Amino acid sequence: MRRLALRGTTITALAQMRLSGKKRLLQELREQLALEQGASPCLEEHQWQLLRALEARILEEAARLEDEAQQTGLRLQQQLLAEAREAGQLLQLHSERAIGQALLVHARNVASKGRTRDKEDFKRTLVETVVESVYVTSTSVSRLVQAYYQRIGKLLQAHEEQVLQHLKTLQGERINTYKLWKKQEFSDPLSGIQTASPESQAADTRGANQAVQQRMLSQQKKFLDQFTQHQQGRLNSQKQKAQELNQLEAQLETQLQEAEQTFISELATLARVPLTENKPFSNKRGLPEKPVRTKRKKPLPQEREDLGPPNNDHPALTDHATGPLSSRRLGQQDSEAGDGENSRNMLQKRSNL
C-alpha cells in the first residue's frame, strides 16, 4: 500500500510537470496581451485584430489545457484504480495463503496433541494392566527393561560415533580449504613481484611512486577479498555442520521412538493386551492371542425331553415320540375319556328318575 501511494504521488507529479510547460505558455500570452493593451489607449485596426487574435489564442490554449488536464487526471485515476485492484488481488492471495498455512499448522497441532493424548492414555492403561496381570512377572519385566536400555545405549553410542565421524570429516575439509587458501596467498605475491619487476626496471623515478601506490591498493583489495572468502568459507562450514547435526538428531529421535514402540509392543504382548485400539503402536512381532473357544456341552436325555414337543420332520425325534413317554400320555388321555363317559351316564339316570 505504501508503494501504491508513492506511485500515485509520483504519477501526479509527472502529470503536473507535463502540464507546466503549457501553463507557462498560457501565462506568457496573457502577460503579452496585458502589455499590449496598456501600451497605448488608441490602437489602429490591425492592432485591434492582433489583440483579438491573441485573445482567441489565449482562450483556445486555456480550453486545450483544461481538456488535457481532465484527460490526464482521468487516465491517472484509471491507472491508479487498476494498480489498486491488482494490489488487492495480490493481497487477497497472500492472505488466503497465510490463512491456509495457519489452518494447516493448527490442524497438525491438534492432530499431534490427539495422538499424544491417545499415546499417554494407552501407556497408562498398559501400566495398570501390567500391574494387575497374572502373566507378567518381575523377571520378564526386568528382562524387557534391560533389553530396552541396552538398545537405547547402542543407539546413543552409534549416534555419538556418527557425530564424531561427521565432525572429523568437516574438520578435514576445512583444513584442506585453509591449506589451499594459504597456497594461493603465497603464490599470488610471487607472481605480482615477477610481473612488477620488469615494470620497475623500465619505469623512471616519477612512475615508481605511482607503481608502489597501485601495488598497495591491489594488495589491500586482495587482502579484503581473501578475508571475505575466508569468512564465507567458515560460515558455509558452520551451516553444513548445523545441518548435519540436525539430521543426526532427527535420525536419533526416530530410532528412539521405534525402540520405545518395540518395547511397548513386547510388554503388551507379554501382558496379553491387544494393540488394535492404539494405531501408532502396531504389534510388529506378533498378533494378540485369539480367545480360546470353549466347547458347548451336549444336553442330557432328560434335558432333551424337557425342551419341548418333538418335531415330526426329523425321524430321530419321531422314534423318541413312540417310546414309553408317548404310551403313558395316551393312557392318561384314555382314562380321562372314560371318566367323562361315566359322569354323563350318571346324569342321564338322575334325569329319568
ABEGO torsion letter per residue (X at the ends): XAAAAAAAAAAAAAAAAAAAAAAAAAAAAAAAAAAAAAABABBBAAAAAAAAAAAAAAAAAAAAAAAAAAAAAAAAAAAAAAAAAAAAAAAAAAAAAAAAAAAAAAAAAAAAAAAAAAAAAAAAAAAAAAAABAABBAAAAAAAAAAAAAAAAAAAAAAAAAAAAAAAAAAAAAAAAAAAAAAAAAAAAAAAAAAAAAAAAABBAAAAAAAAAAAAAAAAAAAAAAAAAAAAAAAAAAAAAAAAAAAAAAAAAAAAAAAAAAAAAAAAAAAGBBAAABAABBBAAEBBBBBBBBBBBBBBAAAAAAAEBBBAABAAAAAAAABAAAAAAAAAAAAAAAAAAAAAAAAAAAAAX
